[in-house]
């Protein structure tokens, strides 16, 4: 990695390096947040299924 940074510094492309690092970080955060959102949706779906099962159990016993 230091050789890559040195190459960018010698050519005066530090702005490109900064942009690349920012875009990489933003993309990583997007992937992480989408993964967390999908997990949250699965947990909520499991919760709704359990509530529906509980409602069926109470309805059958009344």
C-alpha positions in Angstrom: 0.0 0.0 0.0 2.8 2.6 0.7 4.1 2.1 -2.9 0.7 2.8 -4.2 0.4 6.0 -2.1 3.9 7.0 -3.2 3.0 6.6 -6.9 -0.1 8.7 -6.5 1.9 11.4 -4.6 4.6 11.5 -7.3 2.1 11.9 -10.0 0.0 14.5 -8.2 -3.1 12.3 -8.1 -3.8 12.7 -4.4 -7.3 13.9 -5.1 -8.0 10.7 -7.1 -6.7 8.7 -4.2 -8.9 10.5 -1.7 -11.9 10.1 -4.0 -11.2 6.4 -4.3 -10.9 5.9 -0.6 -14.1 7.9 0.0 -16.0 5.9 -2.6 -14.7 2.6 -1.2 -15.7 3.6 2.3 -19.2 4.8 1.2 -19.7 1.5 -0.8 -18.6 -0.5 2.2 -21.1 1.3 4.4 -23.9 0.8 1.9 -23.2 -2.9 1.7 -23.1 -3.2 5.5 -26.4 -1.2 5.9 -28.2 -3.3 3.3 -27.1 -6.4 5.0 -28.3 -5.1 8.4 -31.6 -4.1 6.8 -32.1 -7.5 5.3 -31.4 -9.1 8.7 -33.8 -6.7 10.4 -36.5 -7.6 7.9 -36.0 -11.3 8.5 -36.3 -10.8 12.3 -39.5 -8.8 11.9 -40.9 -11.4 9.6 -40.2 -14.1 12.2 -41.8 -12.0 14.8 -45.0 -11.6 12.7 -45.1 -15.3 12.1 -44.9 -16.0 15.8 -47.7 -13.6 16.5 -49.9 -15.2 13.8 -49.2 -18.6 15.3 -50.1 -17.3 18.8 -53.3 -15.8 17.4 -54.2 -19.1 15.8 -53.5 -21.0 19.0 -55.8 -18.6 21.0 -58.5 -18.7 18.4 -58.5 -22.5 18.3 -58.9 -22.8 22.1 -61.8 -20.3 22.4 
